Amino acid sequence: MSMHPSRVYYKGRQGLSGFTLIEMVLSLVIMGIIATAGWPVITNLVKSMLIYDQTSLSADEGSWAMNRMSQELRQASRDGLLINTSNEITFNSTATDEGTIRFYLKDNGWAGGKDLMRQVAGVTPGDILARGMDNLVFTYDTADANTVNYVGFELTVNSDLAGGGAGNVIVPFRTKIYPRNF
C-alpha cells in the first residue's frame, strides 16, 4: 500500500471558517432586494406617524380653545351678549373682573392661517388661544328679540396650517353653550 507520489488527496477545510465570495455576493443581493421592497413601507409608516402627531397636536389645541371659550361663554351676562358677525362674538363676563371679552379669528399672515384670539376690552392686542385655525362660526337661537337660548359655535383646525407640513388634515369642533345667566 504505497502511495503514489503524484496523487495528492484534498482533505477539505479542516479548522478554517468564513464565507466564500459567492455567499457574500448572494447575501448582499438578497439584502438589497429586501431593502428595496421595504423602503416604501418604512416611508409610508414615517409619514403616517407625522400626520398622526400633527393631527393630535392640532386636535389638542383646538379642544383646549373650545373648552376655554365654552367656560367663558357659560358665564356671559344676558344683556352683554353680542354676536358681531358669524365669526366674532363679544360678551360681558360675570365670572371675572375683566368685563367685556371678545373671541375672533385674526389672519396671521402666513399660508392663509388664522389665530383664534381672545381680547379683553381695552387691552390691545388680544391673546392667542390657538394657531392654525381655518374657520370659526357662531350661531345662536333666540326665543324673541331679547332672549338668547343658546350660542352654538364651530371651530375648524387645519393641521397643515398649524405647521405640520405632513398633510392637510381638517379637525372640526362643534358645541352648543347654554349660558347660566340667561
Buried (B, 14 or more C-beta within 10 A) or exposed (E): EEEEEEEEEEEEEEEEEEEEEEEEEEEEEEEEEEEEEEEEEEEEEEEEEBBEEBBEBBBEBBBEBBEBBBEBBBBBBBEBBEBEEEBBBBBBBBEEEBEBBBBBBBEBEEEEBBBBBBBBEEEEEBEEBBBBBBBBBBEBEEEEEEEBEBBEBBBBBBBBBBBBEBBEBBBEBEBEBEBEBB
